[in-house]
Amino acid sequence: MRRALIARLRPRSLRWRLSLALCGVLVLAFVVTFIVVYREADSRLRGEVDRALNAQSQAFAAALTPPHATVSARAAAARAARYVRTQPFSSSSTLLYAIVPGEPIASNHPELLDTVSEPRDAAAFSRALRSSPIGFSTPHMSQADAGLRVYMSTLTLSGGTQARIAVAQSLQPVDDATDGITRSFAIGGSATLAVALLAGVLLAAGFARPLRRMARIAARVDAGDLSPRIEYRGPPNETRILADAFDHMLDRLEEAFARQQAFVSDASHELRTPLTAIRGQLEVLARRERPDAAEIRRVQGLVQAEVDRMTRLTEDLLLLAHTDESRFIRREPVPLESFLSDLIESARPTTDRDLSLDVHTPGLLNADPDRLAQALRNLLRNAAEQTAAGGRIELGSSEAADGRALIWVDDDGPGIAETERDRVFDRFHRADRSRARVAGGTGLGLAIVRAIAEAHGGRAWAAPSPLGGARVVIELPGYRRGKLA
């Protein structure tokens, strides 16, 4: 019950929480400062009073006993009486009194030391003054009284008689000064607290405004609208950094959703095409009551070709889906020159194109040989599709700066238009869709090349080829000169 009540009373708004937290910190700092200042002022004022009483006590003692001389009790009492007559008492002056055994008390305020004619409280106070201990003490006439600061000392008279002299001052000025400090702190603290509360509300509102806008935008994004942005233009602080990061995240999210929708649309289209062809061929076959063996083999060949195409498409999609996994790449030292030479030799029997090699990397490349071979075979296959029979294809490599290696495939085909050089690496993108579909391509070859390059920490791009067609380059880190041990 109590916890539930506290939970309901606790402010939920960040603005009020920040404001109350700021006020709490200021109140705590104010209280600590007040305690320190109050105690320091009180200690310093009381120290001034004690030092003044000590000096006055020495002067009083010197008046009773001259230096290097001893006096009798009667002479000391007479000297004390003369001295106190020269020091009249007032509310702001010092009380002086001397107690000499066998002699009347000498004081500049004898009524205060009268224990007979005074009321009970005053008589008790007078007895307290008479019996004050040696040193400093502070007797009080009443609980509301500030008290009287007394300094008692002793004098040795002739015959070994011990006389006591005392000086005293009221502590009311000290209490008045500390009360003034308290009042000043109370007034100043209240004003400061009010200003701090107002400043806290304004500052918290400024801090919370972009956060509230961020929450509203997040709610719209959760509802499916990816278009709104915070666009915070305040000072370059943590809030600005958070708002910019949030906008950048929304940009990436919107781009990812757009790419996902395009990918799903293209994948659906690519899968629908072979399925439509298969269904059409089966319907043609079904309309014949007694199809001959040749017709069956023809339909079987067409269906098998479309099934193979769908299989390649599915395998390519699965490959792209696994490119972000940490185990997708298994690196090992690859002797790049012999690796590329073996790759081009294995490709010669599969094509009637003129394949050549231009390798200038005798060192080792820290890469996954299987994935690298897959990417380069895709490039060789793509180059073969872009060139005519007998066309030229060249596989080359060279060393780049910072321990990186460049591997490229050139062809003498029609090349890639400058506006298409970035888009050819998009999934399902084809500059000539009808020709690529007839050739059996899935539109994922170059996308796989870029994914494998980026999984290695490198990149891939397209450029004009010295052969007159297209050049596709893979840049990979981890190259060093040397040979396998």
N, C-alpha and C positions, 0 to 999 in steps of 0.2 A: 504493500500500500504506500509506504513512504517512498520507496524507489520509484514507483509509478508517478507519484506526485512530483518528485524531483525531475523525472524525465519530461513531464508535461511543462514544467516551469522553465526548463532549460531552452534557451533560444536556438532555433534551428537555422536561422539565417546566418550566413557567413559574415555578412556586414555587421550584425549585432555581436556576433562572437568576437570578431576582431576589435570592435569598439570597446566591449566590456573587458577584453583581455588587455587592451591598451590602458584603459582606466585603472584596472587592477594593478598593473605594473607601476603606473604613476602614483597610485595611492600608497603602494608598498614603499616606493622610493621616497615619497613625501614623509611617511611615518618614520622611516629609518633616518632620514635627514633631520627631522624634527627632534628625535631622541638624541642624536649626536650633538646637534647645536644646543639643545636645552641643557644637556648634562655638561657640555663644555662651558657654556656661559655660567651656569650655576657654580661649577667648580672654580672657575676663574674669579667670580665675584666673591665667593667665600674665601678663596685664597688671599684676595686683596684685603678683606676684613681681618683675617688672621695676621697678616704681615703688619697691618696698621696697629693692631692690638699689641703685638710683640714689641714694636717700637715705642708705643706709649707706655708699656709696662716698664721698659728699661729707663725711660725718662722719669717715671714715678719713683722707681727704686733709687735712682741717683739723687733725687730730691730728699729722700729719707736718710740715706747713709752716704756721706761724702766719700770720695775715694780714699783708700788706705786709712780709714778711721772707723771706729765702732762707736755707737751711741747707745744710750740707755733706752729703755722702753718708753719712759715718759718723754724724752727728747724726740724720739722717733714719732710718737703720737702727735706731738706739737708740730713737728715739721710736716706731717701728713695733713693736719688740719689747715696749716697755712697754704700748702700746695693745692688742696682741693678747692679752697676759696678762690684761687686764681683760675680755676677751670670750671666755670658755672655749667650746670647740666641743662640740656634741652633735648627735644625728641631726636635731633640729628647729631648730638654730640656724644661724647664718651662718658660712661659711668665710671667713677673712680671711688674705690673704698679700700681702707687699710684696717686690718684686724690685728691689734697689738694686745697680747695677753695683759689683763689688768687695767686696760685703758678703754675709754669709749671708742666706738667705731667712728673713724673719720671718713666722711663721704660727701661728695657734691650733690647727693640726692638721698639724705638720711631717711626720708619718709619711706623709701623703697625697701630699706633694711629694717624697718620697725616691725617686729613680730607680735606686738601687743595690741596696738590701736588699729591695725589693718584688719579688713575682713578675712574670713578663713582662707579663701584662695590666695589673697595677697600675702597673708602671713605665711602660708606654705611656700609661696614663691620666695619670700624674704629668707626663710630658713634654707631654701635650696641655694640662694646666693651666698649665704654665710658659710654653708658647708660644701661649696663647690670644690671639686678635686683639683689637685695641682695639674696645670696644663689647661687644655681647652675643653669646654663643656658648653651645652646649650640647654639651659632650663627654660620651660614654658610656663606662662601664667595660666593659659587655657589652651584647649585643643585648636582653637581658631587663631591663636596667637602665633606670629612668625618665630618667636623665641628671641632670647638674648644670648649673644655669643660672648662668653666669659673666658678670660685668660687669667688664671691664678698662679702666682709664684710666691716664693718664700724669701725672707731676709733673716740673717742671723744677727741679733743684737748683742750688746754686752751681757755677760753672764750666760751666754748660750741660749738666750730667749729667741724663739722662732716667731717672727711676725709674718703675716700673710697680706699681700697686696693683690688687688684685682682690678682689671680694666675690662669694660664690657661695652658692646654696641648692639643695637637692635638689628635684627636680620630682616626687618620689614622692607627696607630698600632693595635688598636682594630678591625677596619674594615679588615685589612690585616689578622689578626688571624682568624676572622670568615669566611673570604673568603677561607682561607686555609682549615678550617673545611668543608666548602661546597664542595670544590674541592675533598677532600679526600672521603667524603661521595658519591659524584657523581661517582668517579672512582671505589671505593669499592662496591658501590651499583650496578653498571652496571655489574661488575664481579660476584658479588653474585647472581644477578638476572639471569645471563646466566647459572651459575652452578646450580641454583635452577631449572631453566627450564629444563635443561638436566636431573637432578636427578628426577624431577617430571615426565618427560616422561618415564624414566626407571622404576620408582616405579609404576606408573600408568599402564605401560605395564605388569609388574609382577602381579599386582592386577587383571587386566582385563583379563589376559590370561586364567585362569581357568573359568572365567565367560563366555568368548567367546566359550571355549570348551563346557561348560555346555549348551550354546545356540545351538551349533551345534548338540550336543547329543539330546537335547530336540526336535529339528527338526526331527532327525532320529526316535526318539520314536513316534513323531506325525505321521510319515509316516508308522509306524507299526513295526519298528525294535527295540526290547527291549533288545538286547544283548550288546550294547556299554556301557562303564562305564567311569567315569572321572579318577578315580584312581590317585587322586592328592596326591603327597608325599612331599609337602612343609612343612614349619614350622607349629606347632599346633596352628594356629590362627583362626579367624572367617572364613576365606576362606576355610581352611582345614575342619572345622566343617560343613560348608555349602556343600562342595563337598562330604564329607562322608555321610551326611544326604541325598543328592541327589542320591548317589549310593545305599544307603540302601532303599530309596524309589523305585528305579528301580528294586532292588531285590524283594521287596514285590510286586511290580506291575507285574513283570514277573511271579512270583509264583502265583499271583491271576489270571492272564490270563490263565496260564497253568491249574490251578484248575478249572477255569470256563469252559475251553474247555473240560476237562475231565468230568466235571459235565454234560455239555450239551450232550456229547457223551453218557455217561452212562444213563442219563435220557431218551434220545431218544431210546436207546436200551431197557431199561426197559419198556417204553411205547409201543415200537414196538412189543415186544413179546406177550402181551395179545391181541393187535389188530390183529396180525397175526393169533393167535389161534381163535379169534372170527370170522375173515373172513373165515378161513378154515372150521369151523363148519357150518357157514351159507352156504358156497358153497356146502358142503356135503348135507346139508338139501335141498338146492335148486335143486340138481340133481335128487332128488326123486319126482316123480309126485304126489304121495299120501303118504307122510310120516305118519306113525302111531303115536299114542299119546305117546307111550314110547320113540320113537326117538325124538319127539319134546321136551318132558320133559328132555331127556338126553342133547340135545343141549342147552335147556334153563338153565339147571344146570351149564354146562360148561361156557356158556356166562356170567351167573350171577356171577360165581366165578372169572372170569377174570375182570368183571366190578368192583366187590368188591376190587380186588387187585389194579386196577387203581385208585379207590377212595382212598384207604389207601395211595397209593403212592402220589397222589395229596395233600392229607391232610398233609402228612409228609413234602412234599416240601414247602407247605405254612407255616407250623410251623417253619421250618428252615429259611425261608425268613424273619420271624418276630422276630427272636431271638435277633437281634441288636436293636430293638425298646425299648425305655425307659419304656413302659407300658407292656412289655412282662412278667415281674416279678412283682407280688404284694405280698410283704412280710407281714408276720404276725407271732406272736409267735406260734410255733408248739410244743406241748408236744411229743417229739420224740419217747419215749418208747411206749406210747399208739398208736401213729400214725403208727409205724412199725408193732405193733401187729395186729391192725385192717387191715393193708394192707395184711399181710400174711394170715389172716383168710379169707379175701375176695377172695384170689387167690386159696385157697384149692379146691373149687368146680369146678374149671376150668381145672384142670390137675390131672393126676394120679401119679405125682411125689411126693416123700416124702419131704414135706416142713418143715423146722424147723427154730427156731428163737434163735439168740444169741445176745441180746441187752444189752448194758452197758451204756446207755445214758439217765438217768432219768430226765435230764434238758429240757430246751426250746431251739429250733433252730429258728432263725429269717429267715424264708424262705417262698416261695410260696407253700402251701400244694398241690395244684392241679398239678403244674409243677413237684414238687418232686415226687408225686405219679406216674405221667406219666413216669418219668425217671426210677423209680424202677420197674414199671410194664414191661417196655421194657427189663430191665435186667432179670427179672424173666421169661419173655417169651423167651428171647434169651437162658437162661440157660436150659429151658425146651426143646428147639429145639436141644440143644447140648447133652442132656442126653437120655438114653433109658428109657422105661417104668419102673416105680418104682425107678428111679434114685434119688439120694439125691440132694436137693437144700437147701441152708441155707442163710437166711437174717440176717446180723449182723451189729452192730454199736459199736463205742467206742469213747471216748473223746481224742482229740489230743491237742497239745500245741497251745497257743495264741488264745484260744476261738474258736477252730475249731472242727468239728465233722467228723468222718469217717463212711461211710455207705457202706457196700459191699454185694455182692451176690456171694456165692461159689456154685460150682457144681462138680459132680464126672464124668464129661464127658471126652472127649479126650484132653481137654485143648487147649491152644493157643500157637503156636510156638513162640519162643522168637523173631524171625524176623518179626512176624505178630502183635505183641502186640501194636505197635503204629499205624499200618495201619488199624486195625479193626475199628478204630473210623472214618476213612475216609468215605465219602458218597459213597454208592453203592459198598463198598468193601466187598467181601466175600471170606473167605478161601476156601470154597467149594461151588462154584456157582451153580452147578447142584442140590445139595442137598437143598440149601437154596431156590432156585426157586420152587422146588417141594413143599417145606413146605409153600410156600406162602409169604416168607419174601420180604421186599422191599430193604434191604441193607442200610436202614437209621436209624435203631433202635439205634445203638451205637453212631452214629453221633448226634442224638437228645439228647442222654444222655450227651454227652460232651457239646453240646450247652447249655443245661439247667444248667449244673454245672458251666460253664463259665459265664453265665448270672447272676448267684448268686455270682460271684467273686471267684469261686472255680475251681476245676479241676477234671478230671477223668482219670484213667489209668487201665491197665490190668496187672495181676501178676499170678503166680502159686497159686493154692488153696490147703489148707491142706487136702481137700477131694480127691485130686488127679487130679482134672480137672482145671478149670479156675476160677480166682477171678477177678471181676471188681469192682473197688473202686471209690466212689465219696467222695471228700473232700470239705466241705462247711464251710464258716466262719459264725460267728454270734451265736455260741452255748454258753449257760451259764447254770450254775446249778440253780435249783429253780423250782417253780411251778407257774402256772397261778394264779393270784390273784382272 
